[in-house]
Amino acid sequence: PGMCSCRGIRWTWSLLAAGISANAHSISARALPRCATNVGFDRQLQSRKLHLQGVSAFSSRSFSSGPVVPTVDKSFVEKLSKRIVEEGSTERLVDVRERNEIPFGIIPGAVNIPLSEFVDALNMDPAQWESRYGVPKIEPEEEVVVYCRSGMRSHQAAAYAAAKGYGKWSNYQGSYIDWFGQAY
């Protein structure tokens, strides 16, 4: 297994070259992109014909230590989205996909805070946050549901937020693919 420490998060991963048995050598961290939190990480690995061994069908990366992230399902997110849009609820639904992914669709009521900006966003003062994202800054005690395309990046975001004292974050594990019924 390899390890990477980036922005205070410690990631572990295990890689196998395509066609090499599970008993073969693991690829060293030198063969990896600069950091496992790189947004293009999965695509870079796929193009090199490498496979990640993850902790679940939805996550190819896992924390070596850290908080457990609760998950929610589509039914929960449908109700949350409806409360935000129709009832003006101040509950939070956060999309951590990158800005270039938003044209494919967004869950109604969600605010986009790209994972590439996420660490900096949590450290912003409230005025900067509101100016940048158009909503009041999320407070540590608020309940938040976070999603991405498939649930991997949103898991990272929720775990990072929990590690920084935002303890009431949940991951919509199926994310965009579950919501829209297809990938883009």
Rosetta blueprint (number, residue, H / E / L):
1 P L
2 G E
3 M E
4 C E
5 S E
6 C E
7 R L
8 G L
9 I E
10 R E
11 W E
12 T E
13 W E
14 S L
15 L E
16 L E
17 A E
18 A L
19 G L
20 I L
21 S L
22 A L
23 N L
24 A L
25 H L
26 S L
27 I L
28 S L
29 A H
30 R H
31 A H
32 L L
33 P L
34 R L
35 C L
36 A L
37 T L
38 N L
39 V L
40 G L
41 F H
42 D H
43 R H
44 Q H
45 L H
46 Q H
47 S H
48 R L
49 K L
50 L E
51 H E
52 L E
53 Q L
54 G L
55 V L
56 S E
57 A L
58 F L
59 S E
60 S L
61 R L
62 S E
63 F E
64 S L
65 S L
66 G L
67 P L
68 V L
69 V L
70 P L
71 T E
72 V E
73 D L
74 K H
75 S H
76 F H
77 V H
78 E H
79 K H
80 L H
81 S H
82 K H
83 R H
84 I H
85 V H
86 E H
87 E H
88 G L
89 S L
90 T L
91 E L
92 R E
93 L E
94 V E
95 D E
96 V L
97 R L
98 E L
99 R H
100 N H
101 E H
102 I H
103 P H
104 F H
105 G L
106 I L
107 I L
108 P L
109 G L
110 A L
111 V E
112 N E
113 I L
114 P L
115 L H
116 S H
117 E H
118 F H
119 V H
120 D H
121 A H
122 L H
123 N L
124 M L
125 D L
126 P H
127 A H
128 Q H
129 W H
130 E H
131 S H
132 R H
133 Y H
134 G L
135 V L
136 P L
137 K L
138 I L
139 E L
140 P L
141 E L
142 E L
143 E L
144 V E
145 V E
146 V E
147 Y E
148 C L
149 R L
150 S L
151 G L
152 M H
153 R H
154 S H
155 H H
156 Q H
157 A H
158 A H
159 A H
160 Y H
161 A H
162 A H
163 A H
164 K L
165 G L
166 Y L
167 G L
168 K L
169 W E
170 S E
171 N E
172 Y E
173 Q L
174 G L
175 S H
176 Y H
177 I H
178 D H
179 W H
180 F H
181 G L
182 Q L
183 A L
184 Y L
